[in-house]
Amino acid sequence: MTVKPSSGSVSVSNLVKTTRNISIAALLFALVIALIGSSCSAVNPTALTVNKWSLSDSDFQSQIEAFSKVYESSGGGSSLRSADGNSWATSYTAAFLNDQLSLQLAQLGVDERGLTVTDADRAAAKELLEENFTNGSGSSVFGDLPASYQNTLIEGVAAQNVLSAAVIADAQTDGGLRKLYESTKDQYQGDLVCSSHILVLAGAGSGNAAPTDAQYATALASITDIKSQLSGTTNFAALAAAKSQDTGSATAGGALPCGPVGTFVTEFDNATWTQPVGVVGAPVKTKFGYHLILVTARGKLTFEQLKESIKIAVTDNADAIVNAELARIAANAQISVNGRYGQFDTATAKIVAPLGATSTTTSTIAGLPRQ
């Protein structure tokens, strides 16, 4: 949970691509079994229970009040309280508990896999939390939370990071990639094209405001110079990593996920379907700038031809894969939620706001009356 998360950057590869080779739904189908869960009645003295771990009602109210104070003092957006000011919005209590649930599921996953959370992992988690819990001036307010709550967050985030790394590493093994391929095989029955590219932006390269002729001319000069540095295709990946301004694909040597006709913007798409395979074509102009495109495979492709593309899709959909693993863990856990604060939805493995309620009362710990 963050106070004011920094805005994420969008890579140009995400702007170029209009479809994904592996759908998130397919990934979830491949990795998640049928979900089970339970909810407890409003008389449960705990706010949340996950197997043997429980968050008492008093600790929950203490934490949610502490977070609210930090959030509001840091210039957070809309108030976390309901209109009467004496209760919490149920969307807030459900979201808060959902974060707690994710932290506990991650720790269950770490234990299940026999993984180790080190002091270095905890230090990295604390640093990340301090970066995310910031006020309007950019100063960290993480230290304003109670020490016990800080420790809960540090342990949970450290476990999440360790588990995430293990899950993504497993998904990128030959066995993991084969599993994804087999479970999403219907996506690969038609003709597909696989390509890599090097991009030089024209102007800002957002694709929203059209670059000027002068900006296109500058980009063309740069891409032409890069092409002159090619030795056939042997150093294409190295040049892409060093020179491409598509931050999303540069780290993969310019490689993009394979896809059917219409996967990319028109000019780029046309080039991938007409260029000779294995040859770097002439610079291609799009609304982003100029691209050098290398088509690596085209037609009806085998698993071996698609393996690198699936690996890229794993990276692109890392959050979905990790969430799928948390959902799998939830399916085998005993989860109960105080009905005042939320309900565990077995279909999504998430805690949602109570049906028909818009606010929930707090205790005197928060300085507010219990109704």
Secondary structure, DSSP 4 states (H G I P E B T S, - for coil): --SSPPPPP--HHHHHB-S-SS-HHHHHHHH----------TT-SEEEEETTEEEEHHHHHHHHHHHHHHHHHTT-SS-SB-TTSSEEEHHHHHHHHHHHHHHHHHHHHHHHHT----HHHHHHHHHHHHHHSB-TTS-B-GGGS-HHHHHHHHHHHHHHHHHHHHHHHHHTSHHHHHHHHHHTGGGGSS-EEEEEEEEEESTT--SSSPPPHHHHHHHHHHHHHHHHT--TTTTHHHHHHHH-S-HHHHTTTTB---B-TTSB-HHHHHHHHHSPTTSB-S-EE-SSEEEEEEEEEEES--HHHHHHHHHHHHHHTHHHHHHHHHHHHHHTS-EEE-TTT-EEETTTTEEEPPTT-SEEE--GGGTS---
